[in-house]
Amino acid sequence: MAAIRAERASSGQGPLGTWRLAAFALPCVPVAAMLMPVVVYLPNYYATDLGVGLTAIGLAFGVVRLFDLWLDPTLGFLIDRTNTRFGRFKPWLVAGLPIAVLAVWMLFMARPGIDGAYILFWLVLGFLGQSMATMAHVTWGARLAPEYGQRARVFSWWQGFTVLGMLIVLAMPPLMKLGFGLDYGQGVRAMGWFVVLSLPVAILLALFAVHEPPSPPNINSATWRHYWDLIRRPSILRLLVSDILLGTGPVIAGTLFFFYFDAIRGWDRSEAGLLLLLYFTGALLGAPLWGRLGQAIGKHRALSIASAAYAVAQLSVLMAPEGLAWGIVTMTLAGLPYSAGPILLRAMMADLGDEERLKSGVDRSGLMFGLLSGVVKIGSAIAVFASVSALDLFGFKADLGAGNTPLALGVLSVSFAVVPALLTLAGAALINGHTLDKAAHDAIRKALEARDAAQNTAETYGR
């Protein structure tokens, strides 16, 4: 049995060993190091250091998220129709690599004098390259882990390496300042260098270390109308709306993080960056916890608990006393639930993909992950545009910090803490009604395995 398991793992059909899981998840490190600063660091950097207006920044980031709304579903559709001798997923990882690297260079090495059009153009290319790689990677991950518990394990590694990438890139500006005396702008450029150098290495290692599993029959049968069929399924619609609610809150908080800690708490960006580092340290510690809890009590129940914990933690940041010690404790605890959504929602969508394949006879995992990735960007587009524009509307000026009006500071506090908490509580209530648990999924897997075996036998004797 051990030999059979080893053979299946090496061919991409069984559980992966630790080092192969690590190799598979490694691209998450530079991808996270690319994406997180785009949301958290670059809006503030462009406004404060490069002199770009808040409205122009908010518009550029909002428009690119709207571009993403159709980008990820389109890529999911194309991935489902891909079947080359190099595999179904690997060609997309390779194709997205040079696009992402070029865009990262232009975004992170930007100089004074850029405008909203410059930001928008390179954001579009950056998200194109990133989405090509990420959509292929996440769909590949779902195919690597066919069982209910395996998927939580695979996506725990995925999210753990994602958070590791965030930690690395978050550490750069404060460490560059403390250790080398570099200014904030040089720290931002160091982030770009890290992504440009590490992304090719990580993707190539994953490509050579992990084989693709064989694709199920009829992968080319999906069409555009299937998107509407999928969206109308109550179980899928519940998951998509939950993803919007649970994903939008952290995006709002991340976008406003440096504005809040500068204007309300009086921390400069290097000090606030250390707090953010602690937040994602908590997220890294929490990643294996939520995967194991999902296996123990069900993914939807674990996600409800984590979402409620996030809401409480986010409000506690607003109410925490002044002082470094409180900041350290509060931000570390606030980070613990962060990883639950990315881990469990992806694993739950993969489970629903099996249910869909059993009903339709078609593997639509690319379509489904395209929907999952695309709809959360509805919330992200609204989050970045609305949160930054709301500050501008109520007269908040980034360069004034605590010198802003009480109304502007109040809007900043509510937008940073209360709005994300309310959105997340709504998502927790909604996802608690999910019905595809381990017992139901085990029955689906048995039916799929029996049907696939029968089809393979028929094909063998039909030759």
N, C-alpha and C positions, 0 to 999 in steps of 0.2 A: 504493500500500500504506500509506503514511504517513497518508493521509486516512482510509482504512478503519480503521486502528488508532485514530486520534483519535476517529472517530465511535463506535467500540465502547467506548472508554474513557469517553466522555462519557455513554453510556447505561448504564454499569455492566456491560458485557459483555467488556471487555478490560482489559489492564494499565493501572493508574492512574499518572498522572504524580506527580512528587514532592510538589507542593503539595496535590493531592487526597488522596494517601496521608496527608500530615500532617493535613489537615482531618478525614479519616476516623478517624485514631488519636487525635485531640485529646481526646475524652472519657475516654480512659484516664488522663489526667493527674489530673483531680479524683476519678475513681473510685479510683485508687490512693491519692490523698491522703486519701480517706475510709476505705479498708479497712486500710491498713497501720498507722495509729495505733490502730485498733480492736483489733488483735492485739498490737502492740508497746507502745504508750504507755498505753492506757486501763486495762488490768488493773493495771499498776503505779501509775498515777495514782489510781485508785479506792481501792487498798489503802493507799497511803502518805499521800495528801493528803486523801482524803475519808473515810477510816476504815472502808471496807467490808471485811468479812472475806474471807480468801482462798478459803475453801470456797464462800461465796456467789458470789464472782466466778467461780470455776471452774465452778460449777453453771450459772450463767446463760450463760456462753459455751459450755459443753458442750451445753446444751439447745437453744440457738439453732442450733448446728451440726447437731444432729439434725433440727431443723425444716428446715434447708436440704437434708437428704437427699432429701426428697420435693419440695421447692420447685423446684429446678432441673429435675429430670425432668418435673414437671408443666408448667412453663413451656415446656420444649422441645416437649412434646406439643402445647401450645396454639399455639405459634409455627408448628409444621408445619401446623396447621389454619387458620392465618390467611391471608386473601387479600382485602385491601381495596383500594379505589382509591387509597389513600395508600401502599400497599406492604405487604409482608409483615412487615418488621422495624421500620420507623420508628414505627408506632403504639405499640409496646411501649417504645421509648426515651422517647417523650413521656409515656406513662402512669407510668413509673417515676420520672420526675424529681421531682414534688412530694413523693412519699412519701419519697424518699431525702433531700431537702433538710430536711424537717421532722424526720426522725429524727436526722440529723447535728446539727441545732441542739440537740435535747434531750440527746444523748449527750455532746457536747463542751462544752456550757454547764452541765453538771450541777453542783450545789452540795452542800456537806456535808449529810448527813441522808438521802441516797438509800439504797436498799437493793437487794437482789438482784432483787426483783420489778420495780422501776423499770428497772434495767439490762436485764433480760430483755425487757420489753415493747418498749422502744425499739430494742433490738438486732433483735428480730423484724421490726419495721417497716423498720429500716434495711437489713437483708438482703433484705427483700422488694423494696424499691425498687431496690436495687443489682442484684439478680438479674434483675429485669425488664429493666433497661437492658443489663446485661452479656450475658445470654443472647441477646438480639436482636442486639447488636453483634457478638459473636463468630460467630454463624451468618451474619450478613450478610458478615463478612469472609471466611468460607469460600466464599461464593457469588461474591465479587468476584474471586477468584483460582482459576481452574479448573485451572491447570497445576501440576506438581510443584514447580518452582522458584519460581513466582510466590507460592505459599502461604508458603514460607519468608520471602520478602521482605515480604509483607503483615504476617505475624505478628512479624517483626523490628521493623517500625515500631510495631506494637501494643505489644510488650514494651518497646521503647525509650522510648515515651511513658509507659508504666506506671512504669518506673524513674524517669523524669524527675519524675513526680508524687511518687514516694517521696522523691526528693532534695529537692524543694521543701519538702515538709511536714516532713521530718527536719531541715532547716536552721532551721525556725522557732523551736523552743524555745531552742537555743543562741544564735542570732542575736538573738532578742528579749532574752535575758539580757545578752549582751555589748554589744549596740548601744543598747538602750533601758532596761536595768536592770529588765526585767519578770521576774516570778517564773515558776516552772515551770507553775503553773496558768494563768497568762495566756498562756503559750506554747501550751498545749493548746487554749485557746479560740481563739487565732489560727489554728490548724489548721482548726477548725470554720468560722470566717469564710471562709477561703480556699475551702473546698469549697462552702459555701452560695453564694458569689458566682460561682465559676468554672464549676460544673457546668452551669447553664442555658446559659451562653454557649457552652461547648464542644459540648454536644449540639445546639443550634440550628445552629451552624456546620456540623457534620457532616451534619445533615439537609438543609441547603440546598446544600452543596458537592458531595455525592456522590449519584448516582442509584442506585437499586436495580437489579440485573440482573433480567431476567424470570425468574419462577419456573418450574421444570420441570413437566411434566404430573403430574397426580394427587397434588398436595401434600396433599390432604385424606384420603388413603387410609390413613394411619397410625393404628393403634389401640394400646390399652394392652398387648395381648399381644405387640406387636412389641418392647417392652422386653425381655421374657424371651427372645425370639428373638435379639435383638442380644447380650445378655449371654452366651448360650451359644456365640456364635461365638468360636473360639479366638483369632483375631487381635484382636478387640475386647476380649475378656476380658484378654488379655495387656496391652493398652494401659491398660485401666482399673486393673488391679492395679499396674502400673508407676507410674501416676499417683499412686495412694495412697502407695506407698513413697517416691517421689521428692518428693512434696509435703508429706508429714508431717514429714520431718526439718527443713526450713527453718522450718516453723510452730513446732515445739518450740524451736528455737534462737531464733527471734524472740520468742516468749513469754517466754523466760528471759533475754533479752539484758541488760536493765538489772539484773535481780537478780544475774546473774553478774558483770558488770563492777563493780558496786557492792561486792558481798560478797567476791569473789575478787581482783579487780584493784585495788580501792580508787578507782575513778573515780566522780565524781558523775554525775548524769544528764545534765547539759549536756555534760560531757567525753565521756561514752559516746555521747551523741547525735552528736557530731562523728565518732567512730569509725564509727558506723552510716552516717553520711553518706558516708564513704570507702568503706564496703562497697558501697553502692548506686552510687557512682561507678564502682567496678569492674564492677558489673552492667551499667551503661549502656555502658561501653566494650566489654563482652563481647557485647552483644546482636547487633551486626552480624556478629561473628566466628562465632557459632554458626549463624546463618542461612546464611552463605556455606559454612561447613564442611559443613552438612547437604546443600547442593546439590552439593558436591564429592564427598563420600564416602558419602552416604546419611544420612537424618535419624536413623535408629536407631543407626548407628555413632557419629555425632557426639554423640548424647545419652548413649551409654555412656561415651564419653571425658569428657564434661563432668561426668557423675555421679561417676565415679571421682575426678576432680579436686576436686569439691566435698568428697568424703569426706576426702581428704588435707588440704585446706585447713582444714576444720573441726577436725580433730585438731591441726593446727599452731597454731591459736588457743590450744588448751589447753596446748600445750608451749612456746609462745613465751616468751622472756625478758621480764622487766619492762622498762618504758621506753616513752616515746612513739614513738620511731622504729620499734621493733619492732611496736608496735600499728598504726601507719600502714601499714607494708608488709604485715603479716599480714592485716589486714582488707580492704585493697584487693585483694590476690590472692584472698582467700576469696570476694569478691564476683563475680569474673570468671565462674565457671560458673553463677551464679544464674539468668540469663536463659534458659539452654538449654532447661530443661523447659517453661516456658510457651510458648516459640516453637515448639519441635519437636513437642511432644505435640499441640498444636492443629492444626498442619499435617498431622501423621500421621493424626489423626482425620478431618480433611477428606478426605484421600486414601481412607481406609476408607469414608467416606460415598459416594464415587464407586463404589467396589467394590460397596457395598450397593445403590445405585441401579441398577447394571447387572444385579445378580442378581434384584432384586425388582420393578424398574420403578417404584419409589416413592422420592421424596426424603425421607429420614428424618434429615436433618442436624440438625434441631432436637432430635429424640429423642437422637441420638448425642452432641451437645454437652451436652445435659441430663444424660446419664449421666456424661460426662467431668467436668463441673462438680460433679455431685452426689456421685460416689464419693470424690473427693478430700476432700470435707468429712466423710466418715467418719473419715479419718485426722486431719483438723483437729479434729473434735469430740473424738476420743480424745486428741489431742496436747495441746490446751489444758487439758482437764479433768484428764488424768492427770498432766501435768507440774506444774501448780500444786498439785494435790491431793497429789502425792508429796512436794513440799516441805513442805506442811502436815503430812503424816503423819509425817515424820521431824523435825518440830519446828522447821523453818525459819521465822524471823520477819523480815518485810521491813524493819522499822524497826531491827533489830539489825545488819544488814550483816555485817561481818567478825566481829562478836561472837557469831555463831551457833556451835553445836557443830561439831566436826570432822566428825561423821557427816553433819550437815545440809549442810555445805559440800561434802563429797564427793559426796553425792547431787546437789547442784546442778551440780557440774562434769561428772559423768558424763552427766546428763540434757541438759546444754547442748551437749556436744561429741561424746561417744562414741555415744550413741543415734542422733542424726541421721546420723552417718557410717555406722553399720551399716545403717540403713534405706536410705540412698542407694546403698550398694554392692549391696544385694539388688536394688534397682530397676535398677541398671546391668546386672547379670547377666541379669535377666528381659527387658529391652527389647532386648538384643542378639540375641534370637531372632526379632525382627520380620522378616517376609518381603516386605512390599510395598515394593519399591524403585522407582527411577525407571523402569526398563524395564517393569516390570509395570504401573505406573500409566499410562505412556504408551499401552500397549495398551488399558487400560480407557477412557481418555479418547477414543481413536479410535473404539472401539465405541459409546460414549455419543453422541458427535457424529454418527455415522452413523445411530443409531437416532432421535435427536432430529430430525435433518434429514428422515428418512423420515416421522416423525409430523407434522411441520409441513407437509410436502408433502401428506400425506393430508388434514389438516384444511383446507388451502387449497382443494384440489379438491373437498372434500366439501361446501363451502358453496354 
